[in-house]
């Protein structure tokens, strides 16, 4: 794999995307930045990161005949890659908050942003951006954010964590290509935050309701059990899990 190290950039995803238009890049090209000035999260949210303290990087992945209707598998693969990495670092109480936020207990420690390049409903390539809080200790008004150092009380080597995460990501993509998708889906559902627990949600009309997360559909929608044992599917932008 090729790694490009930057001192600072607006967004590693954006940098990698522009680089793809100017030269032919190899599979698993990585762009990492010591400081990300305009990092992006899901639905256009900002990703705040203190310079030199965290991992902000993006990975380019090419595909052969990967159908767009299976795109949620990328959330599963990337979430499990982070989980496996942090599990090996003995980070406790790891959970995946649908679709791909990684939590330790109730605190968010990693976010993932996936941007796909499509042609005729085929995903030709994906740029996968990771924002992992590693050694940062202060998060301002972000009360639900934490870091590996804050949790474990020690400083982590950023390059070592990145290398481990990319290795786990590569292993899972090989599993995906070998047809081990059912096992990955099962593990992902097992790790879902608030799985089978009474939870409070807010829908796109800002209405609050309670229900139970029962899993994900084949297309990646969240399956929630409502009153009278009714199961309903929600797409990402249709629902917010509050607690």
NORWOTA-V85363 format. One line per field, one symbol per residue. psi: psi as a letter, one per 40 degrees, with the letter a starting at -180 (. if undefined). A space follows every 10 residues. Layout:
BEGIN
psi = ???
END
This chain:
BEGIN
psi = ihhhhidiid hddddddddd eeihiiifhh hihdhhdfii aifeiihhhh hedihhiihh hiihfhidee dedddddddd dddddddeef hifhihhhdf hhihbehhei ihhhhihihf ehhdiihhhh hhhceidheb egdeiaiddd defihihddd dddddddddd ddddddeeff dddddddddd ehhehfihih ihaeefhiii ahheaiidee ihhhhaiffh hiihideeih hd.
END
